[in-house]
């Protein structure tokens, strides 16, 4: 499977207490989901994966007895600045079943600054 990670930033700067959201390329139709690798007790920044509820397009539905169209949820990496400094985390795309070899890994450098 070919994974295009070129839209993802290699570096982000976030203020202490601030958040940066990074839209992740969706590969959930292939059974892959994003997770965060690296030091989980990092004191500089917290990185979490958030799912955005899918927006269903109007279509058949209960009135016709047909199921609504399927939509996949968008995934976001959310970086929260905790303390001034620099750190690196990995955004890991992979499956939670079968072979656990990651499909793709993206290194994200994070700088947390004091917002003046």
Secondary structure by P-SEA (a helix, b strand, c coil): ccccccccccbbbbcccbbbbbbccccccccbbbbbbcccccccbbbbbbbcccccccccccccccccbbbbbbbbbbbbbcccccccccbbbbbccccccccbbbbbbbbbbbcc
